[in-house]
Amino acid sequence: MDTKLKFSPLTLLLHWLIAVSIIGMCGFGLYMVKTKSFSLFHIHKSFGLLVFVLAVLRVLWRWKNGFPEPARPLSRFEHLAALWMHKALLACTLLMPITGMLFSGASGHGFGFFGLKIFPASTQHAANGSVVPNNAALSDLGQNLHDFLGYALVCLILLHVAAALKHHLVDRDETLSRMLGMKVHHE
């Protein structure tokens, strides 16, 4: 369990795996869209499913373990801001892959896990050769939410990093040290 002095190895592992995965997926997703690298989408979808599993594990762990006790006393505003920031990050890490699956499945493109089909692609094609969506409205909803959440997640991550640096450089508390797995010497 997490304490004021130390985070558990599982907390640290899940935090950093999710952090690296989400940052990588956001960058990879932006690259694919900007360069129209459609041949890479199956890789993005496969890693998205891995991130989803990690996100579910992180949410379950956070639910069991609770949110960490602050390293120092916080004002009511700081406490609420930190709590809502963590909840928003957790929600986005779950919703990004869910909206991606909704978009991919409803668009008729399907998705799988490194070659293993989970939701098959549509076999119907339009006269121009494009895939006929299974449900155009759900496809649009999934795409719009996935795009919005991607940009929201980038903003949340930047705020989260800024807050961690504020704790470390301005407040000089142990918040960042704990998340880096360093031993905290005082309560």
C-alpha positions as CSV (number, residue, x, y, z in Angstrom):
1,M,0.0,0.0,0.0
2,D,1.0,3.6,-0.5
3,T,2.1,5.7,2.4
4,K,3.0,9.3,3.0
5,L,6.7,8.2,2.8
6,K,6.6,5.7,0.0
7,F,4.6,4.5,-2.9
8,S,4.2,0.7,-3.5
9,P,6.2,-0.9,-6.4
10,L,2.8,-1.7,-8.1
11,T,1.8,2.0,-7.9
12,L,5.1,3.1,-9.4
13,L,5.1,0.4,-12.1
14,L,1.5,1.2,-13.2
15,H,2.0,5.0,-13.1
16,W,5.2,4.9,-15.3
17,L,3.9,2.2,-17.7
18,I,0.7,4.2,-18.3
19,A,2.7,7.5,-18.5
20,V,5.1,6.2,-21.1
21,S,2.4,4.3,-23.0
22,I,0.0,7.2,-23.2
23,I,2.6,9.8,-24.2
24,G,3.9,7.3,-26.9
25,M,0.4,6.6,-28.1
26,C,-0.6,10.2,-28.4
27,G,2.6,11.0,-30.3
28,F,2.2,8.0,-32.6
29,G,-1.5,8.8,-33.2
30,L,-0.7,12.4,-34.1
31,Y,2.0,11.2,-36.5
32,M,-0.3,8.7,-38.2
33,V,-3.0,11.2,-38.7
34,K,-0.7,14.0,-39.9
35,T,1.2,11.8,-42.3
36,K,-1.8,9.7,-43.3
37,S,0.2,6.5,-42.4
38,F,-2.8,4.2,-42.6
39,S,-0.6,1.1,-42.6
40,L,0.4,1.8,-39.0
41,F,-3.1,1.9,-37.6
42,H,-3.1,-1.8,-36.7
43,I,-0.1,-1.3,-34.5
44,H,-1.7,1.7,-32.8
45,K,-4.9,-0.3,-32.2
46,S,-2.9,-3.3,-30.8
47,F,-0.9,-1.1,-28.4
48,G,-4.2,0.7,-27.5
49,L,-5.6,-2.6,-26.3
50,L,-2.5,-3.1,-24.1
51,V,-2.9,0.4,-22.7
52,F,-6.6,-0.3,-22.0
53,V,-5.6,-3.4,-19.9
54,L,-3.0,-1.4,-18.0
55,A,-5.6,1.4,-17.5
56,V,-8.1,-1.0,-16.1
57,L,-5.5,-2.4,-13.7
58,R,-4.5,1.1,-12.7
59,V,-8.1,2.1,-12.0
60,L,-8.7,-1.1,-10.0
61,W,-5.5,-0.6,-8.0
62,R,-6.4,3.1,-7.3
63,W,-9.9,2.0,-6.2
64,K,-8.5,-0.6,-3.8
65,N,-5.5,1.5,-2.6
66,G,-7.2,5.0,-2.7
67,F,-5.6,8.2,-3.8
68,P,-2.2,8.9,-2.2
69,E,-1.9,11.0,0.9
70,P,-0.2,14.3,0.0
71,A,3.5,14.7,0.9
72,R,2.7,17.9,2.7
73,P,-0.5,19.7,3.9
74,L,-2.4,21.2,1.0
75,S,-4.9,24.0,0.8
76,R,-8.4,23.0,0.0
77,F,-7.9,24.3,-3.6
78,E,-4.7,22.3,-4.1
79,H,-6.3,19.2,-2.7
80,L,-9.4,19.4,-4.9
81,A,-7.3,20.3,-8.0
82,A,-5.0,17.3,-7.4
83,L,-7.9,15.0,-6.8
84,W,-9.8,16.1,-10.0
85,M,-6.6,16.0,-12.0
86,H,-5.9,12.4,-11.0
87,K,-9.5,11.4,-11.7
88,A,-9.5,13.1,-15.1
89,L,-6.2,11.4,-16.0
90,L,-7.6,8.0,-15.0
91,A,-10.9,8.6,-16.9
92,C,-9.0,9.7,-20.0
93,T,-6.7,6.7,-19.9
94,L,-9.8,4.5,-19.9
95,L,-11.8,6.4,-22.4
96,M,-9.1,6.9,-25.0
97,P,-8.9,3.2,-25.9
98,I,-12.7,2.7,-25.5
99,T,-13.5,5.6,-28.0
100,G,-10.8,4.2,-30.3
101,M,-12.4,0.8,-30.3
102,L,-15.8,2.4,-30.9
103,F,-14.5,4.5,-33.8
104,S,-12.6,1.5,-35.4
105,G,-15.4,-1.0,-34.9
106,A,-18.3,1.3,-36.0
107,S,-16.3,2.6,-39.0
108,G,-16.1,-0.9,-40.4
109,H,-12.3,-1.1,-40.1
110,G,-12.4,-3.5,-37.1
111,F,-9.5,-4.0,-34.7
112,G,-7.4,-6.7,-33.3
113,F,-4.4,-7.5,-31.2
114,F,-1.2,-8.0,-33.2
115,G,-3.0,-10.0,-35.9
116,L,-5.6,-11.7,-33.7
117,K,-9.0,-10.4,-34.9
118,I,-11.2,-9.1,-32.0
119,F,-13.7,-7.1,-34.0
120,P,-13.8,-8.0,-37.7
121,A,-13.6,-5.4,-40.4
122,S,-16.7,-4.9,-42.6
123,T,-16.8,-6.9,-45.8
124,Q,-18.9,-4.3,-47.5
125,H,-17.2,-1.7,-49.7
126,A,-18.5,1.3,-51.5
127,A,-18.1,1.8,-55.2
128,N,-14.9,3.8,-54.6
129,G,-13.4,0.9,-52.6
130,S,-13.8,2.5,-49.2
131,V,-15.1,0.5,-46.3
132,V,-18.8,0.9,-45.6
133,P,-19.3,1.9,-41.9
134,N,-21.2,-0.5,-39.6
135,N,-22.7,2.6,-38.0
136,A,-21.7,6.0,-39.3
137,A,-23.1,8.0,-36.4
138,L,-21.2,5.8,-33.8
139,S,-18.1,6.0,-36.0
140,D,-18.3,9.8,-36.0
141,L,-19.0,9.9,-32.3
142,G,-16.1,7.6,-31.6
143,Q,-13.7,9.6,-33.8
144,N,-14.7,13.0,-32.4
145,L,-14.4,11.8,-28.8
146,H,-11.1,10.0,-29.5
147,D,-9.7,13.2,-31.1
148,F,-11.0,15.5,-28.3
149,L,-9.8,13.2,-25.5
150,G,-6.3,12.9,-27.1
151,Y,-5.9,16.7,-27.0
152,A,-7.4,16.9,-23.6
153,L,-5.0,14.2,-22.4
154,V,-2.0,16.0,-23.7
155,C,-3.1,19.2,-21.8
156,L,-3.8,17.2,-18.6
157,I,-0.3,15.5,-18.9
158,L,1.4,18.9,-19.3
159,L,-0.5,20.3,-16.3
160,H,0.4,17.1,-14.3
161,V,4.1,17.5,-15.1
162,A,4.0,21.2,-14.3
163,A,2.3,20.4,-10.9
164,A,5.0,17.8,-10.2
165,L,7.7,20.3,-11.0
166,K,6.0,22.9,-8.8
167,H,6.0,20.5,-5.9
168,H,9.6,19.7,-6.4
169,L,11.1,23.1,-7.3
170,V,8.8,25.6,-5.6
171,D,7.2,23.8,-2.7
172,R,10.3,21.6,-2.2
173,D,8.2,18.7,-0.9
174,E,8.6,15.0,-1.5
175,T,5.8,14.5,-4.1
176,L,8.0,13.9,-7.1
177,S,10.6,12.0,-5.1
178,R,8.0,9.5,-4.0
179,M,6.8,9.0,-7.6
180,L,10.4,8.4,-8.7
181,G,10.7,5.7,-6.1
182,M,13.1,7.6,-3.9
183,K,13.2,7.2,-0.2
184,V,11.5,10.0,1.7
185,H,13.2,10.8,5.0
186,H,10.6,12.7,6.9
187,E,6.8,12.9,7.4
